[in-house]
């Protein structure tokens, strides 16, 4: 009886294939969005001063509800450590931990530290990833393009370092290029077309180098976008329809609709 109840509760909490599971996900999604709104408006000094106690009560209410959800997920998983140390398990913990940590802060600077802990609650926005179906496809595309992006970033950093060193030699400290690291900073800002303007070349040679770097920057911006777009298209072509079913043993998701066993640990799914 207990095993049947836990399996039923596992379907509701971890999956969305059943009406009860969909209702649970929608309610939890609304709570997450509401908690994020509370954290954001609480950072406005005028609102915080006027509704401090109400926001404090709402925050603790949200924290207790998320704590119950976190404990429920641990209880429903046969191997709790798998969930606790999973990505979403860590995010779920980070979403409730700051509120409890604020209890133990003491001393004259406690208010400042308390406010800094409250800012960490925005980690709850990452809990939304569990309910966005396309997030898995995006994550897969980013992982598939990881090697290409690493090579690309390495080349960009090498170019920035070379051009920054060249500008350090051409412009010198009298024009603001006081060191290679500062010149490297200028090169990165220029390549990304941010252009803060705090450092600018004054010589003709330096301005020519800057022009080349600016034009090069437009091409650089397009490269990682193209890499991820190709992987997204390939991922979409290869992807099969998957269910929202989660393994009760290892908490892994991403199984085929007709899967009877978990492809990660071999545990029966139904």
N, C-alpha and C positions, 0 to 999 in steps of 0.2 A: 504493500500500500504506500509506504513511504517512498519507495523507489519510483513508483508510478507518479506520485505527486511531484517529486523532484524533476522527473523527466518532463512532465507537463509544464511546470514552472520554468524549466530551462528553455522550452520552446517559446514561451511567452517573453522571457527576458532577453534571450540571445538571438531570436529569430523573428522574422516578420512575414512568414508564410501563412500564419493563421490570423483571423480577425482580432483575437486577443493580443497577439504579438504586435500587430499594426497599431492598435490602440495604445499599447504600452510605449511603443517607439514614438508615436506622435505626442503623447503627454510628456515624455522625457525630453523630447526635442523642444517643446514649448517651455519647459522649465529651464533648460539650458539657455535658450534665447532670453528669457526673462532675467535669469541671473546675470547674464552678460550686460543687459540694459541697466540693471541695478548697479553693477560695478562701474559702468561708464558714467552714469549720472551722479554717482556718489563722489566722483572725482571733481565735480563742479562745486566750488567752494560755497556759493550762495545756496545751492540745493542741499548740500551736506549740512550747512548751518541750520537750515529750516526744518529738514526732515531727518536729522541724524538718528533719532531713536527708531523711527519707522524703518529706515533703511537698515539699521542694525538688526532689528527684529526679522526683516525679510531675508537678510543675508544668513542669519542663523537658521531660519526655516529652510532655506535652500540647501545649506550645508548639511543639515540633518537628513533631508530627503536624499541627497546625493550619497551620504554616508550609508543610508539604508540600502540604496541601490548597489553600492560598492560591496557591502557585506553580503547582500543577496547573491551577487555574481560569484563571490568566493565560495559561498555555501553550495551553490548549484553546480560547481565544477568539480569533477572527481579528482583532478590534480590542481589544487588551488594555485600552486607556485607558477604554473604555466600561464594562468591569467594574471597573477600579480605582477610578474616580470615581463608581460607582453606590452606592446606599445600602448594600447588603450588602457591596460591595467595601470600603467604608470601615470598616464594622463588623468585617469579617474582619481588616483590618489593625490596628484598635484592640485586637482580642482577643489579638494576638501581640506587638504593639509594646512594651508595658510590660516584659515579661520581658527583652527585648533591651536596652532602655534602662537597666535596672538594672545591667547590666555596666559601664557607663561612669560610674556615680555614684561619686565618691570624696570623701574628706574626713571630718571628725569627725562630720558630720551625715548621713553616707551611709545609715546604717541607717534613720533616720526617713524619708528621701526614698524609699528602697527600698520600705519598707512602704506608702507612699502610692501608689507606682507599681503595687504589687501589687493595690491596691484597684480600679484601673482595669480589671482583668481581668474584672470583673462585666459588662463590655460583651458578653461572650460570651453572656449571656442573650438579647441581641437577635438573635443568630444563630438562635435558635429560631424566629423569625418566618418564616424561609424554609420551615419544615416544617409550619406551621400553615395549612391551606388556607383557613380562614375569615378569616385576617388580611387578605387582599386585600379581602374584602367590607367589613370594618370600616374599613379605610383609605379605601375608596371612599366609605363613608357619612360619615366625618369630613371628607373633602374636599368632598363635596356640601353639607354643613351648615356649612362654614367661614364663609361670609358672614354667616349668621344668628347663629352663635356670636360672631363679632367684634362685631356690632351689640349683641347681648345683653350681652357683657362690658363694652362701652363704656357702656351704660346703667347697669349695676351699679356701675361705677367712678364714674360721674357722681353717682349717688345716694349712694354712700359718701362722696364728697368733700363734697357738699352737707350731708349729715347730720353728718359729722365737723366741718365748719366751724360748723354750728349748735350742736353740743355744745361746741365751743371757746368760743363766745360765751356760752352758758348756764352751763356749769360753771366754766370758767376754770382757771387753773393751780393754784389752791388745792385742787382736787379731782382733780388728776392730768392734766388736759387742758392740758398746757403749751404745745402748739403745734398748728397745723393738721395737719402730718404725723402727729403722735402721735394726734390725734383721728381722723384718717383710718384709722390702724391699728386703733383701737378699733372703728370702724364696720365695717370688713371682718371683724374677728373676731366681731362681734356678728351680722352678716348671715349669716355661714357657720355660725352656731350653735356655734362652737367654745367661746367663753366662757372665756378663760384666767382672768379675774378680777383681772388685775393693774391694770386701770383700771375703775372703776365710777362711774356717776353718783350724786350724793348729793342733788340737789335733786329736787323733785316734777316739775318741767318736764323735767328731764333724764331721769328714770326713765320718764316718759311717752313721750318720743322713743325711748328704748331699747326700750320695749315694742312700739312700732310697727315698729321696725327688726327686732326678733326675729320678729314675725309675718310680716313681709315676707320674711324670710330663708327660711322654709319654702317659700314659693311660688317663690323664686328658685332653690332647689336643684332643683326639679322641671322647670324650663324647659329647661336644656340636655339633660337626660335624654330629655325628650319630643322635642326636635329630632333628636337622634341616632337615637332609636328609629324615628321616621318615615322617616328616610333609610335606615336598615337594612332596613325593610320594603320600601321602594321598590326598593332595590338588589337585594333577594332576588327580587322579582317580575320585575325586568328582566334579571337575570343569566342567562347561558347557561352550559351545562356547558363548562368549559375543560380543556385538558390541562395537564400539567406540563412540556410541551416548551418548551425555551429556545432562542432563536435563537443559532446559533454565531457570528454576525457581531456582534450588538449586545447579546447576553445578556439581551434582554427576554423576559419570560414573559407568560402570560395569553392564549394563542392558543386558538381554537376547535378542537374535536376533528378537524374535517375540513379545517383550514387547511393549505394547501400552501406559502404564502409568509408571511413575517413581516409583520405589519401595521404595524410601526414602520419597517423599513428595506427591505422587499421581498425580502430574501434567501430562497431556497428553504429550507424547513424539513427536507425529506427528500431 
